[in-house]
Amino acid sequence: MDIESLYSCFLQHPVVTTDSRDVPADSMFFALKGDNFDGNQYARAALEKGAAYAVVDDPSVCGEHIILVPDVLKALQQLAHYHRQQLGTTIVGITGTNGKTTTKELIAAVLQKKYNVLFTQGNFNNHIGVPKTLLQLTREHEIAVVEMGANHPGEIKKLVEIVCPDYGLITNVGRAHLEGFGSFEGVIRTKGELYDFLRDDAGTAFINNDNQHLKTISHDLRLVKYGQTPADDLLVQGEFIDCNPTLHFRWMQQGSPFSPMEVQTKLIGSYNLDNALAAACVGTLFAVPAEDISAALAEYTPSNNRSQLTKTADNQLIVDAYNANPTSMAAALDSFAHVKAEKKMVILGDMKELGEVSQAEHKSVLDRLASLHLNQVWLVGSEFQKALETHPVVAARTFADVDEVKALLATPDGKPRDYTILVKGSNSTRLIQLIDLL
């Protein structure tokens, strides 16, 4: 089936699913394949559950309401791209090593003060999540904010060619997924693929003027700038006030007759100032009133274990346990240093996908911990254990995995009490399981 015919089917049945366990009535089921499953096997079951059509790439699956294509994933991506082109909605594309999900949500919150906005839900920012987001666009949406992630070279290029953003924003580039990217330079090149698209397509980039890595690769681009360091060509400038424990800052629009505005956010972490300024910059360019921008930033409540403040019966927790890499770990610890508390503690999990530099990066975290005034340090995972054995610069308790921590917390004297605790680690360390136990 050609793309026009497939699109005609989609217009009649504009709900897409890739999960045969969740098939809305009259939807289109795309039979994707993975390492351990083949969606073609569930096509007929999806039809029986109420799907209008099942899109497959296995010729042996045939029958009424079965649409055969050469490659289901490519068909999904081509359909999303075609739909995006037909509607012509203004799209802001976002990528970066750290902060892209929070920045995306802050930008959406700001833009929603004036516009009907579609934005990526959760972190559905990959080769499947991005096209599914685009296929939710309707003519009622005035702006879309689409998050794009990558852990291998070339992935952002593929995504931006599907999305075709009019505007782009790279939050930062950091030392993450080094196993997949090969080097920090590989990270920069891959994230910079968003800039490459905008450069070739006469698009506009929002840029943190304080980030030298981004400035280096932003040549020949139409730029809209924000930052903390004063400069004549900034659209938005901000200043950190404090973070004890939530971010408090002031910001102003360049050339505006209005005085700087103060915003008390619900975000944990001084590192979120750049994310908030990015949202203020986008909102300013799109003519959202400054007072509405400030209100949106103050009202936003983080979720998904990103920069969350959680109070339990025994402790106050700063939960940033969705993911961890050397850049975000350093930022979290530096921000935790600003927090004033009688008793401070960290529970850190291993940073994954760092390849041959893993031990060096974990030892760097130990050095940073040694410079902080902490009452207790708990380290979870084999990488931290090995690093501490050869680099014992900080007094710490080590655990092989989260189950060992849970076993300790279950003992009469194992639970810490009256602490402010930073909980951070890669998602696979499962530190989130500790929250209800602390």
Stockholm file with secondary structure:
# STOCKHOLM 1.0

chainA/1-438         MDIESLYSCFLQHPVVTTDSRDVPADSMFFALKGDNFDGNQYARAALEKGAAYAVVDDPSVCGEHIILVPDVLKALQQLAHYHRQQLGTTIVGITGTNGKTTTKELIAAVLQKKYNVLFTQGNFNNHIGVPKTLLQLTREHEIAVVEMGANHPGEIKKLVEIVCPDYGLITNVGRAHLEGFGSFEGVIRTKGELYDFLRDDAGTAFINNDNQHLKTISHDLRLVKYGQTPADDLLVQGEFIDCNPTLHFRWMQQGSPFSPMEVQTKLIGSYNLDNALAAACVGTLFAVPAEDISAALAEYTPSNNRSQLTKTADNQLIVDAYNANPTSMAAALDSFAHVKAEKKMVILGDMKELGEVSQAEHKSVLDRLASLHLNQVWLVGSEFQKALETHPVVAARTFADVDEVKALLATPDGKPRDYTILVKGSNSTRLIQLIDLL
#=GR chainA/1-438 SS CCHHHHHHHHHHSCCEECCTTSCCTTCEEECCBCSSCBGGGGHHHHHHTTCSEEEECCTTCCSTTEEECSCHHHHHHHHHHHHHHHHCCEEEEEECSSSHHHHHHHHHHHHTTTSCEEECCTTCCSTTHHHHHHTTCCTTCSEEEEECCCSSTTHHHHHHHHHCCSEEEECCCCSCSHHHHSSHHHHHHHHTHHHHHHHHTTCEEEEETTCHHHHHTCTTCEEEEEESSCCTTEEEEEEEEEESSEEEEEEEETTCSSCCEEEEEEEECTTHHHHHHHHHHHHHHTTCCHHHHHHHHHHCCCCTTSSEEEECSSCEEEEECSCCCHHHHHHHHHHHTTCCCSSEEEEEECCCSCGGGHHHHHHHHHHHHHTSCCSEEEEESHHHHHHHHHCCCSCCEEESSHHHHHHHHTSTTTSCCSCEEEEECCGGGCGGGGGGGC
#=GC SS_cons         CCHHHHHHHHHHSCCEECCTTSCCTTCEEECCBCSSCBGGGGHHHHHHTTCSEEEECCTTCCSTTEEECSCHHHHHHHHHHHHHHHHCCEEEEEECSSSHHHHHHHHHHHHTTTSCEEECCTTCCSTTHHHHHHTTCCTTCSEEEEECCCSSTTHHHHHHHHHCCSEEEECCCCSCSHHHHSSHHHHHHHHTHHHHHHHHTTCEEEEETTCHHHHHTCTTCEEEEEESSCCTTEEEEEEEEEESSEEEEEEEETTCSSCCEEEEEEEECTTHHHHHHHHHHHHHHTTCCHHHHHHHHHHCCCCTTSSEEEECSSCEEEEECSCCCHHHHHHHHHHHTTCCCSSEEEEEECCCSCGGGHHHHHHHHHHHHHTSCCSEEEEESHHHHHHHHHCCCSCCEEESSHHHHHHHHTSTTTSCCSCEEEEECCGGGCGGGGGGGC
//
